[in-house]
Each structure stands twice: as C-alpha cells, then as structure tokens.
Amino acid sequence: MKVAISGGTGLLGKEICKMLLAKGHEVLILSRSPKKSDVEGLRYSAWQPAERKLNEDDLSTVDAIINLAGAPVAQRWTAANKKAILDSRIDSTATLVDYILNQANRVQKFVSASAIGIYPNSKDTSSVSSEPGEGFLSDVVVEWEKAAMPAVEKLDGAIIRIGIVLSKDGGALEKMLPVFKMGLGSALGSGQQWQSWIHIEDVAALFVHALENKTLPVMNGVAPKPVKQKEMSEQLARAMGKPFWAPAVPSFVLKLVMGDMAEIALNSQKVSAKSAENSGYQFKFREIGPAMNDLFKK
C-alpha cells in the first residue's frame, strides 16, 4: 500500500511512518518544505494547504491518506494563535477531502486525526456518541471533523480522537520532564481531574489498524484505563526514579502562566476506549504504570 501522510514529520507522524515502512508500505509525506529522502520507501511531496494546493501527480499512485496536519494546540491562545490552530486543521483537511471527492484518484482509505478536546469537561465517561462540550477546543474539533467526514463516509474511513499522547520525545510529557528531572514533580490543579492518555506506540498502531481494516467511523485514541492527574504525575515520577513530594500547582497559577490554554491540563475528561476495542484493536499498553515504565526503561 502507498500511503500519503500530512503532518508526517510531527511526533505521531514519525511513529506512524516508521510502522508503515516496517510493514512494507510506501510512504509519501506531504510537506510545505519537501526534501530528498535517503530512506527506502519514503518520499516527500510539496503542498500548500493554506492555498488548497497539492501535487496531483505525486498523489496519483496513493492508495490511502492519513491526515495529521495542524498547528500545535499547546501554545498561548492569543487571537492569532487560535486562528492558526483552527485554520491549519481546516485548510489541510479540506485540501485532502477536495482531492478525494473531486479529482480522479485511487484513494481507498482516509483516516483523519481529531482530539478528545471535543468532549465536555466532566467527571462522567464520554464515548463517541457523547455530545460536544463548550469552549475553544471543542469548537475547533467539531469543525475539524465536519471537514473530514465527507471523505470518511465515502471511503469507510475513520476519525480518531486522540487523547494525551505519552512520549518522552514530545507532547505533554516533554513539557513536564524538566521539572520532574529536578525532583520537583507534582500534581496539576486539584489532581483529581481525569486524564485520558495513550502510549505513542498504541496511537500510531491504531492509525495503521484503521488503514488496514474496516473500523467504526469515529474512534477514541485513548487507553482503556484513564487516570486522575495526580496518579499520572506520580507514575511519571516513579518511572523516572524521582521523588514526588512537591505541593500541587494551584489552578490559578497555571492560568496565570498559561492563560486559557491551562484548560488542557485542568479539564477533566474520562474517555472510553470501547470504540477502538470494538473495532478490533488490541492495546499494548492498557495501564499507566507499564506505559510510563516502557518510556523510561533503562
């Protein structure tokens, strides 16, 4: 299979590319700054999603598309950054969906990233059938999925709502590591908010699973056992061999430092993994302890 990937140079994109190449698939990374590749089976293709432009010749032999592109959410939510977060997702998705629906092509599968930020801030369990929450993140995800759905429906594809990705090379943990390395790890806010996480290997494998199999049209990319924030922080400290004693960081301090973006750490989202399991995916890391230990094994 030949797979085109937008956002293929990001944290998740790199892991998916590695898995696809290991399984013998070919990969075409869509990039605004394409480069020459020395890796067998890996090529780059130029595109300009903000201008709705891509290289149709390069995509003419593609069998499937994975859509991951989007500006990082973990940045201060100024008006300009909010616009970039939304526009980058809509532009990328709309460019790919337009190609699938309106140009001659051989694409048989479309799998698009989404986020559990669509769900309400709640202690109750959310599933793929839950109503969206309120606020900036939820609004972004609703529009993102709306842009992707026409191609998902045409090709029996999938939208994967990604939770907190655990990786020491990027994402949420990377921002926590400096403090924990100093032995100053602590809970954030009350520490009682639910956090739905997933190991980087599992979320990448779930995308590959969705490419190779018929799944539910919307799945949650989260591990089966979410944890409260304090437990996540404790398990991180334990896996790193560091103490966990510092007082919890108060919510108002996080809001002062991070602004509105603090809701990423403070919101409670207990999200069900049943949609992925019912689609035949078998998680490698179901519990937070083994997941953290794997990341920081000596």
C-alpha positions as CSV (number, residue, x, y, z in Angstrom):
1,M,0.0,0.0,0.0
2,K,1.2,3.5,-0.7
3,V,0.2,6.0,2.0
4,A,0.3,9.8,1.9
5,I,0.6,11.5,5.3
6,S,0.0,15.1,6.1
7,G,1.8,16.1,9.3
8,G,4.2,13.2,8.8
9,T,7.2,15.0,10.3
10,G,5.5,15.5,13.7
11,L,5.7,13.3,16.8
12,L,2.9,11.0,15.8
13,G,3.6,11.2,12.1
14,K,7.2,9.9,12.6
15,E,6.0,6.9,14.6
16,I,3.3,6.1,12.0
17,C,5.8,6.4,9.2
18,K,8.2,4.0,11.0
19,M,5.4,1.4,11.5
20,L,4.2,1.6,7.9
21,L,7.7,1.3,6.5
22,A,8.4,-1.7,8.8
23,K,5.3,-3.4,7.4
24,G,6.5,-2.9,3.8
25,H,4.2,0.0,2.9
26,E,5.4,3.0,1.0
27,V,5.0,6.5,2.5
28,L,4.6,9.9,0.8
29,I,4.9,12.8,3.3
30,L,3.1,16.0,2.3
31,S,5.2,18.9,3.3
32,R,5.4,22.6,2.7
33,S,9.2,22.2,2.7
34,P,9.8,18.9,1.0
35,K,13.3,17.3,1.0
36,K,15.1,14.5,-0.6
37,S,14.8,11.2,1.3
38,D,17.5,8.6,1.7
39,V,15.1,6.1,3.3
40,E,13.8,3.3,1.1
41,G,10.1,3.6,0.5
42,L,9.9,7.2,1.8
43,R,9.3,10.2,-0.4
44,Y,8.2,13.8,0.1
45,S,5.7,15.9,-1.9
46,A,5.2,19.6,-1.8
47,W,1.8,21.1,-0.9
48,Q,0.4,24.4,0.3
49,P,-2.8,23.7,2.2
50,A,-3.5,27.3,3.0
51,E,-3.8,27.8,-0.7
52,R,-5.6,24.5,-1.2
53,K,-2.8,23.2,-3.5
54,L,-1.1,19.8,-3.7
55,N,0.8,17.8,-6.3
56,E,-1.8,15.6,-8.0
57,D,0.9,13.7,-10.0
58,D,2.6,12.6,-6.8
59,L,-0.8,11.6,-5.3
60,S,-1.9,9.7,-8.4
61,T,-0.5,6.4,-7.1
62,V,-1.5,6.8,-3.5
63,D,-3.9,4.1,-2.0
64,A,-4.6,5.8,1.3
65,I,-4.3,9.1,3.1
66,I,-3.6,9.8,6.8
67,N,-4.4,13.4,7.8
68,L,-2.5,14.7,10.9
69,A,-1.7,18.3,10.0
70,G,-2.4,21.1,12.3
71,A,-0.7,23.8,14.3
72,P,0.2,22.8,17.9
73,V,-2.6,23.4,20.5
74,A,0.0,23.7,23.3
75,Q,0.7,27.4,22.7
76,R,-0.7,30.5,24.3
77,W,-4.2,31.1,23.0
78,T,-3.9,34.6,21.6
79,A,-6.4,35.6,18.9
80,A,-3.8,35.0,16.2
81,N,-2.8,31.6,17.5
82,K,-6.4,30.5,17.9
83,K,-7.0,31.4,14.2
84,A,-3.8,29.4,13.2
85,I,-4.9,26.4,15.2
86,L,-8.3,26.3,13.5
87,D,-7.3,27.4,10.0
88,S,-4.4,24.9,9.8
89,R,-6.7,22.0,10.5
90,I,-9.5,23.1,8.2
91,D,-7.2,24.0,5.4
92,S,-5.3,20.8,5.5
93,T,-8.4,18.6,5.8
94,A,-10.4,20.5,3.2
95,T,-7.5,20.2,0.7
96,L,-7.3,16.5,1.1
97,V,-11.1,15.9,1.1
98,D,-11.5,18.0,-2.0
99,Y,-8.9,15.9,-3.8
100,I,-10.6,12.7,-2.7
101,L,-14.1,13.8,-3.7
102,N,-13.5,15.9,-6.8
103,Q,-10.3,14.6,-8.7
104,A,-9.6,11.3,-10.3
105,N,-7.7,9.2,-7.8
106,R,-7.2,5.7,-6.5
107,V,-7.5,6.5,-2.8
108,Q,-9.4,3.7,-1.0
109,K,-9.0,4.9,2.7
110,F,-8.9,8.1,4.6
111,V,-8.0,8.3,8.3
112,S,-8.1,11.7,9.9
113,A,-6.8,12.8,13.3
114,S,-9.1,14.5,15.8
115,A,-9.0,15.1,19.5
116,I,-10.8,14.3,22.8
117,G,-11.0,18.0,23.3
118,I,-14.4,17.7,21.7
119,Y,-15.8,16.3,24.9
120,P,-17.1,18.2,27.9
121,N,-15.1,19.0,31.0
122,S,-16.7,16.3,33.2
123,K,-16.1,13.5,35.6
124,D,-18.5,11.3,33.7
125,T,-17.3,8.9,31.0
126,S,-17.5,10.2,27.4
127,S,-17.9,8.0,24.4
128,V,-18.1,8.6,20.6
129,S,-21.8,9.2,20.9
130,S,-21.4,11.9,23.6
131,E,-22.4,15.5,22.7
132,P,-19.6,18.0,22.2
133,G,-18.6,20.2,25.1
134,E,-18.3,24.0,25.1
135,G,-15.3,26.2,24.5
136,F,-12.5,26.8,22.0
137,L,-11.1,23.3,21.9
138,S,-14.5,21.7,21.4
139,D,-15.4,24.2,18.7
140,V,-12.2,23.5,16.8
141,V,-12.6,19.8,16.8
142,V,-16.3,20.0,15.7
143,E,-15.3,22.0,12.7
144,W,-12.2,19.7,12.0
145,E,-14.4,16.6,12.0
146,K,-17.1,18.3,9.9
147,A,-14.4,19.0,7.2
148,A,-13.2,15.4,7.3
149,M,-16.5,13.5,7.4
150,P,-17.4,13.6,3.7
151,A,-14.2,11.6,2.8
152,V,-14.6,9.3,5.8
153,E,-18.1,8.4,4.7
154,K,-17.2,7.9,1.1
155,L,-14.3,5.6,1.8
156,D,-15.4,3.8,5.0
157,G,-12.5,5.6,6.7
158,A,-12.1,6.7,10.3
159,I,-11.7,9.8,12.5
160,I,-9.5,9.1,15.6
161,R,-10.0,11.4,18.6
162,I,-6.6,11.4,20.2
163,G,-6.0,11.7,23.9
164,I,-2.9,12.7,25.8
165,V,0.0,11.1,23.9
166,L,2.7,9.7,26.1
167,S,6.2,10.0,24.6
168,K,9.4,11.3,26.1
169,D,10.3,12.9,22.7
170,G,7.4,15.3,22.6
171,G,3.8,16.1,23.6
172,A,2.6,16.7,27.1
173,L,5.4,14.7,28.9
174,E,8.2,16.6,27.2
175,K,6.9,19.8,28.8
176,M,6.7,18.1,32.3
177,L,10.1,16.4,32.2
178,P,12.4,19.3,33.2
179,V,10.6,19.9,36.5
180,F,10.4,16.1,37.2
181,K,14.1,15.7,36.4
182,M,14.8,18.2,39.2
183,G,12.8,16.1,41.6
184,L,10.0,18.8,41.8
185,G,7.2,16.8,40.2
186,S,3.7,17.5,41.5
187,A,0.1,17.3,40.6
188,L,-1.5,20.0,38.5
189,G,-4.5,21.8,39.9
190,S,-6.6,19.6,42.2
191,G,-5.0,16.5,40.7
192,Q,-8.5,14.9,40.7
193,Q,-9.3,15.7,37.1
194,W,-9.5,12.7,34.8
195,Q,-6.9,12.4,32.0
196,S,-7.3,10.0,29.1
197,W,-3.9,9.0,27.8
198,I,-2.4,6.7,25.2
199,H,1.1,5.4,24.6
200,I,2.7,6.7,21.4
201,E,3.1,3.2,20.0
202,D,-0.6,2.4,20.6
203,V,-1.9,5.6,18.9
204,A,0.3,5.1,15.9
205,A,-0.7,1.4,15.7
206,L,-4.4,2.4,15.9
207,F,-4.0,4.6,12.8
208,V,-2.3,1.7,10.9
209,H,-5.1,-0.6,12.1
210,A,-7.7,1.8,10.8
211,L,-5.9,1.9,7.4
212,E,-5.8,-1.9,7.1
213,N,-9.2,-2.8,8.5
214,K,-12.8,-1.6,8.4
215,T,-13.5,0.1,11.8
216,L,-16.1,2.4,13.3
217,P,-16.2,5.8,11.6
218,V,-15.2,7.5,14.8
219,M,-12.9,6.0,17.4
220,N,-11.3,7.3,20.6
221,G,-7.5,7.1,20.6
222,V,-7.2,6.6,24.4
223,A,-6.0,3.7,26.6
224,P,-8.8,1.6,28.3
225,K,-7.8,2.9,31.8
226,P,-7.8,6.7,32.2
227,V,-6.3,8.0,35.4
228,K,-6.6,11.1,37.6
229,Q,-3.9,13.7,37.0
230,K,-2.2,13.1,40.4
231,E,-1.7,9.4,39.5
232,M,-0.3,10.3,36.1
233,S,2.2,12.6,37.7
234,E,3.1,10.0,40.4
235,Q,3.6,7.3,37.8
236,L,5.8,9.6,35.7
237,A,8.0,10.4,38.8
238,R,8.2,6.7,39.7
239,A,9.2,5.7,36.2
240,M,11.9,8.3,36.2
241,G,13.2,7.3,39.6
242,K,12.4,10.7,41.0
243,P,10.6,11.8,44.2
244,F,7.1,13.0,44.2
245,W,6.6,15.4,47.1
246,A,6.2,18.9,45.9
247,P,2.8,20.7,46.6
248,A,0.3,20.6,43.8
249,V,0.4,23.6,41.4
250,P,-2.7,25.6,42.0
251,S,-5.1,26.1,39.2
252,F,-4.8,29.9,39.4
253,V,-1.1,29.7,38.9
254,L,-1.4,27.6,35.8
255,K,-4.0,30.1,34.4
256,L,-1.6,33.0,35.1
257,V,1.3,31.2,33.3
258,M,-0.6,29.5,30.5
259,G,-3.7,31.7,30.1
260,D,-6.8,30.0,28.6
261,M,-4.5,27.1,27.4
262,A,-4.4,25.9,31.0
263,E,-7.7,24.1,30.4
264,I,-5.7,21.4,28.6
265,A,-4.2,20.4,31.9
266,L,-7.1,21.3,34.2
267,N,-10.1,19.9,32.3
268,S,-11.4,16.5,33.4
269,Q,-12.0,14.1,30.5
270,K,-12.7,10.4,31.2
271,V,-13.0,8.9,27.7
272,S,-14.0,5.4,26.8
273,A,-11.7,3.2,24.6
274,K,-14.6,0.8,23.6
275,S,-14.8,2.2,20.1
276,A,-11.2,1.2,19.3
277,E,-11.6,-2.2,21.1
278,N,-14.9,-2.9,19.3
279,S,-13.1,-2.2,16.0
280,G,-10.7,-5.0,16.7
281,Y,-7.7,-3.0,18.1
282,Q,-5.8,-4.7,20.9
283,F,-3.9,-2.3,23.1
284,K,-0.3,-3.0,24.0
285,F,-0.4,-0.6,27.0
286,R,-3.7,-0.6,28.9
287,E,-2.4,0.8,32.2
288,I,-0.4,3.9,33.0
289,G,2.3,2.3,35.1
290,P,3.6,-0.1,32.4
291,A,3.3,2.6,29.8
292,M,5.4,5.0,31.8
293,N,7.9,2.3,32.6
294,D,8.3,1.4,28.9
295,L,9.1,5.0,28.1
296,F,11.7,5.4,30.7
297,K,13.2,1.9,30.8
298,K,17.0,1.8,31.2
